[in-house]
């Protein structure tokens, strides 16, 4: 294992109990990874979003800030756990994350593709799990149009601003090289709807919450969700740049 991956595994394996712990872990990952590692660009976006959510807890009206905090921590644990699993012999990350990790050093990809593929894995697969785990921990039930769903939707405003700003900074190749004047990357960015993805994740959380009462149903549901999200991630990570052959 490379020195970078050893440090990455150690950082991702540290327990996180608070949003401050999550931010510290993400900052540690950012320091470890070079700019030529696609994971750096998703991690940086996630770090900025987490800081914004943390800052908002005290200056916005939330119906249940305790639940929002628990959700943030459990959501982050799934991301950190996927990193650790991918680097630990005998363990395996979910397929949607593994397809991302397999492409970490592909110079034929744009930085924004890594950001989008990371959001695909984390929102389309992980978020529904985190919502259910957070509700179970606090004895709550995920339901549309309830106070938890209102808090969940209020996060969208924070995400829209930050993600739009970051996307503009990421519209270059992994190594910082310019993108083609006309290409598929613009179409990928335009087609990824953060609000729609998060609303589907909430729908899936309600289904997963109910499925847990039926033996084997939750596992089957999550396996299908992972297969779908893996296929979406592979499409997002299709090469968009020509890479010169080494002589």
Buried (B, 14 or more C-beta within 10 A) or exposed (E): EEEEBEBBBEBBBEEBEEBEBBBBBBBBBBEBBEEEBBBBBBBBBBBBBBBBBBEBBEEBEBBBBEBBBBBBBBBBBBBBBBBBBBBBEEEEBBBBBBBBBEBBEBBBBBBBBBBBBBBBBBBBBBBBBBBBBBBBEEEBEBBEEBEBBBBBBBBEEBBEEBBEEBBEEBBBBBEEEEBEEEEBBBEBBEEBEBEEBBBBBBEBBBBBBBBBEEEEBBEEBBEEBBEBBBEBBBEBBEBBBEBEEEE
